[in-house]
Amino acid sequence: MADSPRKPDLPQDENPWRTAGLVAGLGVELAVCVGLGWWLGTVYDDRNGTDYGYLTGVVVGLVAGIGSAVALIRKFTGAGRP
């Protein structure tokens, strides 16, 4: 019996499942950071009687999410390694 042709394994950088995982992880990470910032800002508003804490929390969460996403992409691509 002849050997069946086998496709070569994809290099790790070309694996579509790894890329899909990265994109999904980025979305979840950003949503969690913004949601957590909104929640903390709302708690701050409730305790202090202010009206702008939730907005500050969303902005801080967005900045934290973007920073975390940049770090994740650098780790994924291998950038920043000597």
mmCIF file of the N, C-alpha and C atoms, coordinates in Angstrom:
data_MODEL
# 
_entry.id   MODEL 
# 
loop_
_atom_site.group_PDB 
_atom_site.id 
_atom_site.type_symbol 
_atom_site.label_atom_id 
_atom_site.label_alt_id 
_atom_site.label_comp_id 
_atom_site.label_asym_id 
_atom_site.label_entity_id 
_atom_site.label_seq_id 
_atom_site.pdbx_PDB_ins_code 
_atom_site.Cartn_x 
_atom_site.Cartn_y 
_atom_site.Cartn_z 
_atom_site.occupancy 
_atom_site.B_iso_or_equiv 
_atom_site.pdbx_formal_charge 
_atom_site.auth_seq_id 
_atom_site.auth_comp_id 
_atom_site.auth_asym_id 
_atom_site.auth_atom_id 
_atom_site.pdbx_PDB_model_num 
ATOM 1   N N  . MET A 1 1  ? 0.831   -1.164 0.000  1.00 0.00 ? 1  MET A N  1 
ATOM 2   C CA . MET A 1 1  ? 0.000   0.000  0.000  1.00 0.00 ? 1  MET A CA 1 
ATOM 3   C C  . MET A 1 1  ? 0.885   1.240  0.000  1.00 0.00 ? 1  MET A C  1 
ATOM 4   N N  . ALA A 1 2  ? 0.541   2.186  -0.822 1.00 0.00 ? 2  ALA A N  1 
ATOM 5   C CA . ALA A 1 2  ? 1.332   3.404  -0.941 1.00 0.00 ? 2  ALA A CA 1 
ATOM 6   C C  . ALA A 1 2  ? 1.038   4.343  0.227  1.00 0.00 ? 2  ALA A C  1 
ATOM 7   N N  . ASP A 1 3  ? 2.065   5.068  0.620  1.00 0.00 ? 3  ASP A N  1 
ATOM 8   C CA . ASP A 1 3  ? 1.868   6.044  1.687  1.00 0.00 ? 3  ASP A CA 1 
ATOM 9   C C  . ASP A 1 3  ? 0.978   7.171  1.183  1.00 0.00 ? 3  ASP A C  1 
ATOM 10  N N  . SER A 1 4  ? 0.053   7.571  2.033  1.00 0.00 ? 4  SER A N  1 
ATOM 11  C CA . SER A 1 4  ? -0.819  8.672  1.643  1.00 0.00 ? 4  SER A CA 1 
ATOM 12  C C  . SER A 1 4  ? -0.038  9.977  1.762  1.00 0.00 ? 4  SER A C  1 
ATOM 13  N N  . PRO A 1 5  ? -0.319  10.911 0.853  1.00 0.00 ? 5  PRO A N  1 
ATOM 14  C CA . PRO A 1 5  ? 0.401   12.192 0.945  1.00 0.00 ? 5  PRO A CA 1 
ATOM 15  C C  . PRO A 1 5  ? -0.016  12.929 2.212  1.00 0.00 ? 5  PRO A C  1 
ATOM 16  N N  . ARG A 1 6  ? 0.957   13.474 2.872  1.00 0.00 ? 6  ARG A N  1 
ATOM 17  C CA . ARG A 1 6  ? 0.705   14.171 4.132  1.00 0.00 ? 6  ARG A CA 1 
ATOM 18  C C  . ARG A 1 6  ? 1.113   15.620 3.979  1.00 0.00 ? 6  ARG A C  1 
ATOM 19  N N  . LYS A 1 7  ? 0.242   16.485 4.432  1.00 0.00 ? 7  LYS A N  1 
ATOM 20  C CA . LYS A 1 7  ? 0.568   17.904 4.367  1.00 0.00 ? 7  LYS A CA 1 
ATOM 21  C C  . LYS A 1 7  ? 1.607   18.212 5.436  1.00 0.00 ? 7  LYS A C  1 
ATOM 22  N N  . PRO A 1 8  ? 2.570   19.042 5.102  1.00 0.00 ? 8  PRO A N  1 
ATOM 23  C CA . PRO A 1 8  ? 3.559   19.410 6.124  1.00 0.00 ? 8  PRO A CA 1 
ATOM 24  C C  . PRO A 1 8  ? 2.909   20.276 7.200  1.00 0.00 ? 8  PRO A C  1 
ATOM 25  N N  . ASP A 1 9  ? 3.432   20.163 8.408  1.00 0.00 ? 9  ASP A N  1 
ATOM 26  C CA . ASP A 1 9  ? 2.929   20.985 9.505  1.00 0.00 ? 9  ASP A CA 1 
ATOM 27  C C  . ASP A 1 9  ? 3.221   22.447 9.219  1.00 0.00 ? 9  ASP A C  1 
ATOM 28  N N  . LEU A 1 10 ? 2.264   23.286 9.589  1.00 0.00 ? 10 LEU A N  1 
ATOM 29  C CA . LEU A 1 10 ? 2.456   24.719 9.413  1.00 0.00 ? 10 LEU A CA 1 
ATOM 30  C C  . LEU A 1 10 ? 3.458   25.229 10.438 1.00 0.00 ? 10 LEU A C  1 
ATOM 31  N N  . PRO A 1 11 ? 4.284   26.181 10.040 1.00 0.00 ? 11 PRO A N  1 
ATOM 32  C CA . PRO A 1 11 ? 5.142   26.818 11.046 1.00 0.00 ? 11 PRO A CA 1 
ATOM 33  C C  . PRO A 1 11 ? 4.255   27.481 12.103 1.00 0.00 ? 11 PRO A C  1 
ATOM 34  N N  . GLN A 1 12 ? 4.778   27.653 13.286 1.00 0.00 ? 12 GLN A N  1 
ATOM 35  C CA . GLN A 1 12 ? 3.990   28.177 14.395 1.00 0.00 ? 12 GLN A CA 1 
ATOM 36  C C  . GLN A 1 12 ? 3.412   29.554 14.082 1.00 0.00 ? 12 GLN A C  1 
ATOM 37  N N  . ASP A 1 13 ? 4.122   30.364 13.295 1.00 0.00 ? 13 ASP A N  1 
ATOM 38  C CA . ASP A 1 13 ? 3.637   31.701 12.973 1.00 0.00 ? 13 ASP A CA 1 
ATOM 39  C C  . ASP A 1 13 ? 2.476   31.676 11.986 1.00 0.00 ? 13 ASP A C  1 
ATOM 40  N N  . GLU A 1 14 ? 2.310   30.604 11.240 1.00 0.00 ? 14 GLU A N  1 
ATOM 41  C CA . GLU A 1 14 ? 1.265   30.539 10.229 1.00 0.00 ? 14 GLU A CA 1 
ATOM 42  C C  . GLU A 1 14 ? 0.072   29.699 10.666 1.00 0.00 ? 14 GLU A C  1 
ATOM 43  N N  . ASN A 1 15 ? 0.015   29.308 11.910 1.00 0.00 ? 15 ASN A N  1 
ATOM 44  C CA . ASN A 1 15 ? -1.091  28.503 12.402 1.00 0.00 ? 15 ASN A CA 1 
ATOM 45  C C  . ASN A 1 15 ? -2.319  29.386 12.586 1.00 0.00 ? 15 ASN A C  1 
ATOM 46  N N  . PRO A 1 16 ? -3.391  29.149 11.832 1.00 0.00 ? 16 PRO A N  1 
ATOM 47  C CA . PRO A 1 16 ? -4.559  30.032 11.932 1.00 0.00 ? 16 PRO A CA 1 
ATOM 48  C C  . PRO A 1 16 ? -5.275  29.926 13.282 1.00 0.00 ? 16 PRO A C  1 
ATOM 49  N N  . TRP A 1 17 ? -5.194  28.786 13.953 1.00 0.00 ? 17 TRP A N  1 
ATOM 50  C CA . TRP A 1 17 ? -5.842  28.643 15.255 1.00 0.00 ? 17 TRP A CA 1 
ATOM 51  C C  . TRP A 1 17 ? -5.135  29.477 16.310 1.00 0.00 ? 17 TRP A C  1 
ATOM 52  N N  . ARG A 1 18 ? -3.831  29.580 16.190 1.00 0.00 ? 18 ARG A N  1 
ATOM 53  C CA . ARG A 1 18 ? -3.079  30.408 17.144 1.00 0.00 ? 18 ARG A CA 1 
ATOM 54  C C  . ARG A 1 18 ? -3.435  31.884 16.949 1.00 0.00 ? 18 ARG A C  1 
ATOM 55  N N  . THR A 1 19 ? -3.570  32.291 15.702 1.00 0.00 ? 19 THR A N  1 
ATOM 56  C CA . THR A 1 19 ? -3.945  33.667 15.410 1.00 0.00 ? 19 THR A CA 1 
ATOM 57  C C  . THR A 1 19 ? -5.370  33.957 15.874 1.00 0.00 ? 19 THR A C  1 
ATOM 58  N N  . ALA A 1 20 ? -6.274  33.013 15.652 1.00 0.00 ? 20 ALA A N  1 
ATOM 59  C CA . ALA A 1 20 ? -7.655  33.190 16.114 1.00 0.00 ? 20 ALA A CA 1 
ATOM 60  C C  . ALA A 1 20 ? -7.707  33.291 17.640 1.00 0.00 ? 20 ALA A C  1 
ATOM 61  N N  . GLY A 1 21 ? -6.894  32.514 18.312 1.00 0.00 ? 21 GLY A N  1 
ATOM 62  C CA . GLY A 1 21 ? -6.822  32.591 19.765 1.00 0.00 ? 21 GLY A CA 1 
ATOM 63  C C  . GLY A 1 21 ? -6.325  33.940 20.245 1.00 0.00 ? 21 GLY A C  1 
ATOM 64  N N  . LEU A 1 22 ? -5.345  34.491 19.524 1.00 0.00 ? 22 LEU A N  1 
ATOM 65  C CA . LEU A 1 22 ? -4.823  35.811 19.875 1.00 0.00 ? 22 LEU A CA 1 
ATOM 66  C C  . LEU A 1 22 ? -5.907  36.877 19.729 1.00 0.00 ? 22 LEU A C  1 
ATOM 67  N N  . VAL A 1 23 ? -6.621  36.851 18.622 1.00 0.00 ? 23 VAL A N  1 
ATOM 68  C CA . VAL A 1 23 ? -7.653  37.858 18.375 1.00 0.00 ? 23 VAL A CA 1 
ATOM 69  C C  . VAL A 1 23 ? -8.772  37.738 19.416 1.00 0.00 ? 23 VAL A C  1 
ATOM 70  N N  . ALA A 1 24 ? -9.185  36.520 19.711 1.00 0.00 ? 24 ALA A N  1 
ATOM 71  C CA . ALA A 1 24 ? -10.223 36.329 20.727 1.00 0.00 ? 24 ALA A CA 1 
ATOM 72  C C  . ALA A 1 24 ? -9.729  36.787 22.098 1.00 0.00 ? 24 ALA A C  1 
ATOM 73  N N  . GLY A 1 25 ? -8.492  36.460 22.406 1.00 0.00 ? 25 GLY A N  1 
ATOM 74  C CA . GLY A 1 25 ? -7.917  36.874 23.686 1.00 0.00 ? 25 GLY A CA 1 
ATOM 75  C C  . GLY A 1 25 ? -7.828  38.384 23.814 1.00 0.00 ? 25 GLY A C  1 
ATOM 76  N N  . LEU A 1 26 ? -7.488  39.053 22.722 1.00 0.00 ? 26 LEU A N  1 
ATOM 77  C CA . LEU A 1 26 ? -7.414  40.516 22.748 1.00 0.00 ? 26 LEU A CA 1 
ATOM 78  C C  . LEU A 1 26 ? -8.787  41.124 23.016 1.00 0.00 ? 26 LEU A C  1 
ATOM 79  N N  . GLY A 1 27 ? -9.803  40.594 22.363 1.00 0.00 ? 27 GLY A N  1 
ATOM 80  C CA . GLY A 1 27 ? -11.157 41.115 22.568 1.00 0.00 ? 27 GLY A CA 1 
ATOM 81  C C  . GLY A 1 27 ? -11.641 40.914 23.988 1.00 0.00 ? 27 GLY A C  1 
ATOM 82  N N  . VAL A 1 28 ? -11.429 39.733 24.523 1.00 0.00 ? 28 VAL A N  1 
ATOM 83  C CA . VAL A 1 28 ? -11.870 39.440 25.885 1.00 0.00 ? 28 VAL A CA 1 
ATOM 84  C C  . VAL A 1 28 ? -11.105 40.296 26.888 1.00 0.00 ? 28 VAL A C  1 
ATOM 85  N N  . GLU A 1 29 ? -9.806  40.407 26.680 1.00 0.00 ? 29 GLU A N  1 
ATOM 86  C CA . GLU A 1 29 ? -8.976  41.185 27.599 1.00 0.00 ? 29 GLU A CA 1 
ATOM 87  C C  . GLU A 1 29 ? -9.387  42.657 27.621 1.00 0.00 ? 29 GLU A C  1 
ATOM 88  N N  . LEU A 1 30 ? -9.634  43.219 26.457 1.00 0.00 ? 30 LEU A N  1 
ATOM 89  C CA . LEU A 1 30 ? -10.039 44.615 26.385 1.00 0.00 ? 30 LEU A CA 1 
ATOM 90  C C  . LEU A 1 30 ? -11.413 44.815 27.025 1.00 0.00 ? 30 LEU A C  1 
ATOM 91  N N  . ALA A 1 31 ? -12.344 43.899 26.765 1.00 0.00 ? 31 ALA A N  1 
ATOM 92  C CA . ALA A 1 31 ? -13.684 44.011 27.338 1.00 0.00 ? 31 ALA A CA 1 
ATOM 93  C C  . ALA A 1 31 ? -13.651 43.900 28.862 1.00 0.00 ? 31 ALA A C  1 
ATOM 94  N N  . VAL A 1 32 ? -12.837 42.998 29.377 1.00 0.00 ? 32 VAL A N  1 
ATOM 95  C CA . VAL A 1 32 ? -12.743 42.829 30.833 1.00 0.00 ? 32 VAL A CA 1 
ATOM 96  C C  . VAL A 1 32 ? -12.142 44.079 31.474 1.00 0.00 ? 32 VAL A C  1 
ATOM 97  N N  . CYS A 1 33 ? -11.111 44.626 30.873 1.00 0.00 ? 33 CYS A N  1 
ATOM 98  C CA . CYS A 1 33 ? -10.485 45.830 31.449 1.00 0.00 ? 33 CYS A CA 1 
ATOM 99  C C  . CYS A 1 33 ? -11.444 47.017 31.452 1.00 0.00 ? 33 CYS A C  1 
ATOM 100 N N  . VAL A 1 34 ? -12.159 47.219 30.356 1.00 0.00 ? 34 VAL A N  1 
ATOM 101 C CA . VAL A 1 34 ? -13.104 48.335 30.292 1.00 0.00 ? 34 VAL A CA 1 
ATOM 102 C C  . VAL A 1 34 ? -14.272 48.091 31.250 1.00 0.00 ? 34 VAL A C  1 
ATOM 103 N N  . GLY A 1 35 ? -14.780 46.869 31.296 1.00 0.00 ? 35 GLY A N  1 
ATOM 104 C CA . GLY A 1 35 ? -15.882 46.553 32.204 1.00 0.00 ? 35 GLY A CA 1 
ATOM 105 C C  . GLY A 1 35 ? -15.488 46.710 33.658 1.00 0.00 ? 35 GLY A C  1 
ATOM 106 N N  . LEU A 1 36 ? -14.299 46.272 34.003 1.00 0.00 ? 36 LEU A N  1 
ATOM 107 C CA . LEU A 1 36 ? -13.823 46.424 35.373 1.00 0.00 ? 36 LEU A CA 1 
ATOM 108 C C  . LEU A 1 36 ? -13.636 47.901 35.722 1.00 0.00 ? 36 LEU A C  1 
ATOM 109 N N  . GLY A 1 37 ? -13.121 48.676 34.788 1.00 0.00 ? 37 GLY A N  1 
ATOM 110 C CA . GLY A 1 37 ? -12.965 50.115 35.019 1.00 0.00 ? 37 GLY A CA 1 
ATOM 111 C C  . GLY A 1 37 ? -14.310 50.793 35.210 1.00 0.00 ? 37 GLY A C  1 
ATOM 112 N N  . TRP A 1 38 ? -15.293 50.415 34.396 1.00 0.00 ? 38 TRP A N  1 
ATOM 113 C CA . TRP A 1 38 ? -16.630 50.989 34.539 1.00 0.00 ? 38 TRP A CA 1 
ATOM 114 C C  . TRP A 1 38 ? -17.221 50.628 35.900 1.00 0.00 ? 38 TRP A C  1 
ATOM 115 N N  . TRP A 1 39 ? -17.088 49.361 36.294 1.00 0.00 ? 39 TRP A N  1 
ATOM 116 C CA . TRP A 1 39 ? -17.645 48.918 37.572 1.00 0.00 ? 39 TRP A CA 1 
ATOM 117 C C  . TRP A 1 39 ? -16.992 49.647 38.750 1.00 0.00 ? 39 TRP A C  1 
ATOM 118 N N  . LEU A 1 40 ? -15.668 49.742 38.728 1.00 0.00 ? 40 LEU A N  1 
ATOM 119 C CA . LEU A 1 40 ? -14.977 50.452 39.816 1.00 0.00 ? 40 LEU A CA 1 
ATOM 120 C C  . LEU A 1 40 ? -15.370 51.926 39.844 1.00 0.00 ? 40 LEU A C  1 
ATOM 121 N N  . GLY A 1 41 ? -15.526 52.540 38.667 1.00 0.00 ? 41 GLY A N  1 
ATOM 122 C CA . GLY A 1 41 ? -15.960 53.931 38.611 1.00 0.00 ? 41 GLY A CA 1 
ATOM 123 C C  . GLY A 1 41 ? -17.372 54.114 39.136 1.00 0.00 ? 41 GLY A C  1 
ATOM 124 N N  . THR A 1 42 ? -18.252 53.162 38.856 1.00 0.00 ? 42 THR A N  1 
ATOM 125 C CA . THR A 1 42 ? -19.624 53.224 39.359 1.00 0.00 ? 42 THR A CA 1 
ATOM 126 C C  . THR A 1 42 ? -19.654 53.082 40.875 1.00 0.00 ? 42 THR A C  1 
ATOM 127 N N  . VAL A 1 43 ? -18.843 52.182 41.404 1.00 0.00 ? 43 VAL A N  1 
ATOM 128 C CA . VAL A 1 43 ? -18.756 52.037 42.864 1.00 0.00 ? 43 VAL A CA 1 
ATOM 129 C C  . VAL A 1 43 ? -18.248 53.333 43.485 1.00 0.00 ? 43 VAL A C  1 
ATOM 130 N N  . TYR A 1 44 ? -17.266 53.952 42.858 1.00 0.00 ? 44 TYR A N  1 
ATOM 131 C CA . TYR A 1 44 ? -16.745 55.235 43.346 1.00 0.00 ? 44 TYR A CA 1 
ATOM 132 C C  . TYR A 1 44 ? -17.848 56.291 43.336 1.00 0.00 ? 44 TYR A C  1 
ATOM 133 N N  . ASP A 1 45 ? -18.625 56.337 42.261 1.00 0.00 ? 45 ASP A N  1 
ATOM 134 C CA . ASP A 1 45 ? -19.724 57.309 42.174 1.00 0.00 ? 45 ASP A CA 1 
ATOM 135 C C  . ASP A 1 45 ? -20.747 57.089 43.275 1.00 0.00 ? 45 ASP A C  1 
ATOM 136 N N  . ASP A 1 46 ? -21.095 55.826 43.518 1.00 0.00 ? 46 ASP A N  1 
ATOM 137 C CA . ASP A 1 46 ? -22.104 55.529 44.549 1.00 0.00 ? 46 ASP A CA 1 
ATOM 138 C C  . ASP A 1 46 ? -21.636 55.932 45.943 1.00 0.00 ? 46 ASP A C  1 
ATOM 139 N N  . ARG A 1 47 ? -20.380 55.732 46.216 1.00 0.00 ? 47 ARG A N  1 
ATOM 140 C CA . ARG A 1 47 ? -19.870 56.036 47.559 1.00 0.00 ? 47 ARG A CA 1 
ATOM 141 C C  . ARG A 1 47 ? -19.626 57.524 47.787 1.00 0.00 ? 47 ARG A C  1 
ATOM 142 N N  . ASN A 1 48 ? -19.303 58.264 46.724 1.00 0.00 ? 48 ASN A N  1 
ATOM 143 C CA . ASN A 1 48 ? -18.937 59.670 46.883 1.00 0.00 ? 48 ASN A CA 1 
ATOM 144 C C  . ASN A 1 48 ? -19.956 60.636 46.311 1.00 0.00 ? 48 ASN A C  1 
ATOM 145 N N  . GLY A 1 49 ? -21.018 60.134 45.693 1.00 0.00 ? 49 GLY A N  1 
ATOM 146 C CA . GLY A 1 49 ? -22.045 61.020 45.165 1.00 0.00 ? 49 GLY A CA 1 
ATOM 147 C C  . GLY A 1 49 ? -21.608 61.825 43.959 1.00 0.00 ? 49 GLY A C  1 
ATOM 148 N N  . THR A 1 50 ? -20.670 61.319 43.190 1.00 0.00 ? 50 THR A N  1 
ATOM 149 C CA . THR A 1 50 ? -20.200 62.023 41.996 1.00 0.00 ? 50 THR A CA 1 
ATOM 150 C C  . THR A 1 50 ? -20.890 61.458 40.755 1.00 0.00 ? 50 THR A C  1 
ATOM 151 N N  . ASP A 1 51 ? -20.667 62.104 39.626 1.00 0.00 ? 51 ASP A N  1 
ATOM 152 C CA . ASP A 1 51 ? -21.287 61.660 38.374 1.00 0.00 ? 51 ASP A CA 1 
ATOM 153 C C  . ASP A 1 51 ? -20.275 61.345 37.277 1.00 0.00 ? 51 ASP A C  1 
ATOM 154 N N  . TYR A 1 52 ? -19.010 61.463 37.536 1.00 0.00 ? 52 TYR A N  1 
ATOM 155 C CA . TYR A 1 52 ? -18.003 61.292 36.488 1.00 0.00 ? 52 TYR A CA 1 
ATOM 156 C C  . TYR A 1 52 ? -17.053 60.117 36.740 1.00 0.00 ? 52 TYR A C  1 
ATOM 157 N N  . GLY A 1 53 ? -17.180 59.435 37.848 1.00 0.00 ? 53 GLY A N  1 
ATOM 158 C CA . GLY A 1 53 ? -16.253 58.358 38.198 1.00 0.00 ? 53 GLY A CA 1 
ATOM 159 C C  . GLY A 1 53 ? -16.309 57.201 37.224 1.00 0.00 ? 53 GLY A C  1 
ATOM 160 N N  . TYR A 1 54 ? -17.510 56.875 36.736 1.00 0.00 ? 54 TYR A N  1 
ATOM 161 C CA . TYR A 1 54 ? -17.619 55.760 35.798 1.00 0.00 ? 54 TYR A CA 1 
ATOM 162 C C  . TYR A 1 54 ? -16.880 56.064 34.503 1.00 0.00 ? 54 TYR A C  1 
ATOM 163 N N  . LEU A 1 55 ? -16.947 57.320 34.059 1.00 0.00 ? 55 LEU A N  1 
ATOM 164 C CA . LEU A 1 55 ? -16.264 57.711 32.826 1.00 0.00 ? 55 LEU A CA 1 
ATOM 165 C C  . LEU A 1 55 ? -14.744 57.644 32.999 1.00 0.00 ? 55 LEU A C  1 
ATOM 166 N N  . THR A 1 56 ? -14.263 58.076 34.139 1.00 0.00 ? 56 THR A N  1 
ATOM 167 C CA . THR A 1 56 ? -12.840 57.968 34.440 1.00 0.00 ? 56 THR A CA 1 
ATOM 168 C C  . THR A 1 56 ? -12.414 56.510 34.494 1.00 0.00 ? 56 THR A C  1 
ATOM 169 N N  . GLY A 1 57 ? -13.244 55.679 35.099 1.00 0.00 ? 57 GLY A N  1 
ATOM 170 C CA . GLY A 1 57 ? -12.945 54.255 35.168 1.00 0.00 ? 57 GLY A CA 1 
ATOM 171 C C  . GLY A 1 57 ? -12.891 53.607 33.795 1.00 0.00 ? 57 GLY A C  1 
ATOM 172 N N  . VAL A 1 58 ? -13.795 53.986 32.901 1.00 0.00 ? 58 VAL A N  1 
ATOM 173 C CA . VAL A 1 58 ? -13.792 53.445 31.541 1.00 0.00 ? 58 VAL A CA 1 
ATOM 174 C C  . VAL A 1 58 ? -12.518 53.847 30.807 1.00 0.00 ? 58 VAL A C  1 
ATOM 175 N N  . VAL A 1 59 ? -12.120 55.103 30.940 1.00 0.00 ? 59 VAL A N  1 
ATOM 176 C CA . VAL A 1 59 ? -10.910 55.573 30.258 1.00 0.00 ? 59 VAL A CA 1 
ATOM 177 C C  . VAL A 1 59 ? -9.673  54.867 30.809 1.00 0.00 ? 59 VAL A C  1 
ATOM 178 N N  . VAL A 1 60 ? -9.586  54.744 32.123 1.00 0.00 ? 60 VAL A N  1 
ATOM 179 C CA . VAL A 1 60 ? -8.444  54.043 32.725 1.00 0.00 ? 60 VAL A CA 1 
ATOM 180 C C  . VAL A 1 60 ? -8.444  52.573 32.301 1.00 0.00 ? 60 VAL A C  1 
ATOM 181 N N  . GLY A 1 61 ? -9.613  51.947 32.275 1.00 0.00 ? 61 GLY A N  1 
ATOM 182 C CA . GLY A 1 61 ? -9.713  50.559 31.829 1.00 0.00 ? 61 GLY A CA 1 
ATOM 183 C C  . GLY A 1 61 ? -9.317  50.396 30.372 1.00 0.00 ? 61 GLY A C  1 
ATOM 184 N N  . LEU A 1 62 ? -9.706  51.340 29.536 1.00 0.00 ? 62 LEU A N  1 
ATOM 185 C CA . LEU A 1 62 ? -9.338  51.295 28.121 1.00 0.00 ? 62 LEU A CA 1 
ATOM 186 C C  . LEU A 1 62 ? -7.825  51.419 27.940 1.00 0.00 ? 62 LEU A C  1 
ATOM 187 N N  . VAL A 1 63 ? -7.222  52.338 28.666 1.00 0.00 ? 63 VAL A N  1 
ATOM 188 C CA . VAL A 1 63 ? -5.763  52.501 28.583 1.00 0.00 ? 63 VAL A CA 1 
ATOM 189 C C  . VAL A 1 63 ? -5.056  51.243 29.077 1.00 0.00 ? 63 VAL A C  1 
ATOM 190 N N  . ALA A 1 64 ? -5.535  50.680 30.177 1.00 0.00 ? 64 ALA A N  1 
ATOM 191 C CA . ALA A 1 64 ? -4.931  49.449 30.699 1.00 0.00 ? 64 ALA A CA 1 
ATOM 192 C C  . ALA A 1 64 ? -5.118  48.295 29.719 1.00 0.00 ? 64 ALA A C  1 
ATOM 193 N N  . GLY A 1 65 ? -6.295  48.210 29.100 1.00 0.00 ? 65 GLY A N  1 
ATOM 194 C CA . GLY A 1 65 ? -6.550  47.154 28.122 1.00 0.00 ? 65 GLY A CA 1 
ATOM 195 C C  . GLY A 1 65 ? -5.674  47.276 26.892 1.00 0.00 ? 65 GLY A C  1 
ATOM 196 N N  . ILE A 1 66 ? -5.477  48.484 26.419 1.00 0.00 ? 66 ILE A N  1 
ATOM 197 C CA . ILE A 1 66 ? -4.619  48.693 25.246 1.00 0.00 ? 66 ILE A CA 1 
ATOM 198 C C  . ILE A 1 66 ? -3.171  48.351 25.595 1.00 0.00 ? 66 ILE A C  1 
ATOM 199 N N  . GLY A 1 67 ? -2.720  48.781 26.761 1.00 0.00 ? 67 GLY A N  1 
ATOM 200 C CA . GLY A 1 67 ? -1.356  48.432 27.175 1.00 0.00 ? 67 GLY A CA 1 
ATOM 201 C C  . GLY A 1 67 ? -1.157  46.937 27.306 1.00 0.00 ? 67 GLY A C  1 
ATOM 202 N N  . SER A 1 68 ? -2.143  46.275 27.853 1.00 0.00 ? 68 SER A N  1 
ATOM 203 C CA . SER A 1 68 ? -2.065  44.827 27.997 1.00 0.00 ? 68 SER A CA 1 
ATOM 204 C C  . SER A 1 68 ? -2.116  44.138 26.640 1.00 0.00 ? 68 SER A C  1 
ATOM 205 N N  . ALA A 1 69 ? -2.911  44.665 25.723 1.00 0.00 ? 69 ALA A N  1 
ATOM 206 C CA . ALA A 1 69 ? -2.990  44.100 24.378 1.00 0.00 ? 69 ALA A CA 1 
ATOM 207 C C  . ALA A 1 69 ? -1.661  44.256 23.643 1.00 0.00 ? 69 ALA A C  1 
ATOM 208 N N  . VAL A 1 70 ? -1.025  45.398 23.798 1.00 0.00 ? 70 VAL A N  1 
ATOM 209 C CA . VAL A 1 70 ? 0.283   45.615 23.170 1.00 0.00 ? 70 VAL A CA 1 
ATOM 210 C C  . VAL A 1 70 ? 1.304   44.617 23.711 1.00 0.00 ? 70 VAL A C  1 
ATOM 211 N N  . ALA A 1 71 ? 1.279   44.399 25.020 1.00 0.00 ? 71 ALA A N  1 
ATOM 212 C CA . ALA A 1 71 ? 2.199   43.427 25.619 1.00 0.00 ? 71 ALA A CA 1 
ATOM 213 C C  . ALA A 1 71 ? 1.925   42.019 25.099 1.00 0.00 ? 71 ALA A C  1 
ATOM 214 N N  . LEU A 1 72 ? 0.655   41.662 24.933 1.00 0.00 ? 72 LEU A N  1 
ATOM 215 C CA . LEU A 1 72 ? 0.298   40.342 24.423 1.00 0.00 ? 72 LEU A CA 1 
ATOM 216 C C  . LEU A 1 72 ? 0.739   40.171 22.973 1.00 0.00 ? 72 LEU A C  1 
ATOM 217 N N  . ILE A 1 73 ? 0.563   41.208 22.169 1.00 0.00 ? 73 ILE A N  1 
ATOM 218 C CA . ILE A 1 73 ? 0.989   41.131 20.770 1.00 0.00 ? 73 ILE A CA 1 
ATOM 219 C C  . ILE A 1 73 ? 2.502   41.031 20.678 1.00 0.00 ? 73 ILE A C  1 
ATOM 220 N N  . ARG A 1 74 ? 3.218   41.765 21.513 1.00 0.00 ? 74 ARG A N  1 
ATOM 221 C CA . ARG A 1 74 ? 4.681   41.657 21.510 1.00 0.00 ? 74 ARG A CA 1 
ATOM 222 C C  . ARG A 1 74 ? 5.131   40.251 21.878 1.00 0.00 ? 74 ARG A C  1 
ATOM 223 N N  . LYS A 1 75 ? 4.448   39.654 22.840 1.00 0.00 ? 75 LYS A N  1 
ATOM 224 C CA . LYS A 1 75 ? 4.794   38.297 23.234 1.00 0.00 ? 75 LYS A CA 1 
ATOM 225 C C  . LYS A 1 75 ? 4.479   37.319 22.102 1.00 0.00 ? 75 LYS A C  1 
ATOM 226 N N  . PHE A 1 76 ? 3.371   37.524 21.429 1.00 0.00 ? 76 PHE A N  1 
ATOM 227 C CA . PHE A 1 76 ? 2.949   36.659 20.327 1.00 0.00 ? 76 PHE A CA 1 
ATOM 228 C C  . PHE A 1 76 ? 3.919   36.734 19.146 1.00 0.00 ? 76 PHE A C  1 
ATOM 229 N N  . THR A 1 77 ? 4.338   37.943 18.807 1.00 0.00 ? 77 THR A N  1 
ATOM 230 C CA . THR A 1 77 ? 5.220   38.123 17.639 1.00 0.00 ? 77 THR A CA 1 
ATOM 231 C C  . THR A 1 77 ? 6.686   37.944 17.968 1.00 0.00 ? 77 THR A C  1 
ATOM 232 N N  . GLY A 1 78 ? 7.033   37.948 19.251 1.00 0.00 ? 78 GLY A N  1 
ATOM 233 C CA . GLY A 1 78 ? 8.431   37.803 19.624 1.00 0.00 ? 78 GLY A CA 1 
ATOM 234 C C  . GLY A 1 78 ? 9.184   39.113 19.570 1.00 0.00 ? 78 GLY A C  1 
ATOM 235 N N  . ALA A 1 79 ? 8.491   40.234 19.431 1.00 0.00 ? 79 ALA A N  1 
ATOM 236 C CA . ALA A 1 79 ? 9.140   41.542 19.383 1.00 0.00 ? 79 ALA A CA 1 
ATOM 237 C C  . ALA A 1 79 ? 9.686   41.886 20.768 1.00 0.00 ? 79 ALA A C  1 
ATOM 238 N N  . GLY A 1 80 ? 10.762  42.602 20.789 1.00 0.00 ? 80 GLY A N  1 
ATOM 239 C CA . GLY A 1 80 ? 11.351  43.031 22.033 1.00 0.00 ? 80 GLY A CA 1 
ATOM 240 C C  . GLY A 1 80 ? 12.346  42.053 22.597 1.00 0.00 ? 80 GLY A C  1 
ATOM 241 N N  . ARG A 1 81 ? 12.559  40.956 21.910 1.00 0.00 ? 81 ARG A N  1 
ATOM 242 C CA . ARG A 1 81 ? 13.573  39.996 22.367 1.00 0.00 ? 81 ARG A CA 1 
ATOM 243 C C  . ARG A 1 81 ? 14.911  40.350 21.752 1.00 0.00 ? 81 ARG A C  1 
ATOM 244 N N  . PRO A 1 82 ? 15.970  40.192 22.515 1.00 0.00 ? 82 PRO A N  1 
ATOM 245 C CA . PRO A 1 82 ? 17.294  40.532 21.979 1.00 0.00 ? 82 PRO A CA 1 
ATOM 246 C C  . PRO A 1 82 ? 17.753  39.566 20.914 1.00 0.00 ? 82 PRO A C  1 
# 
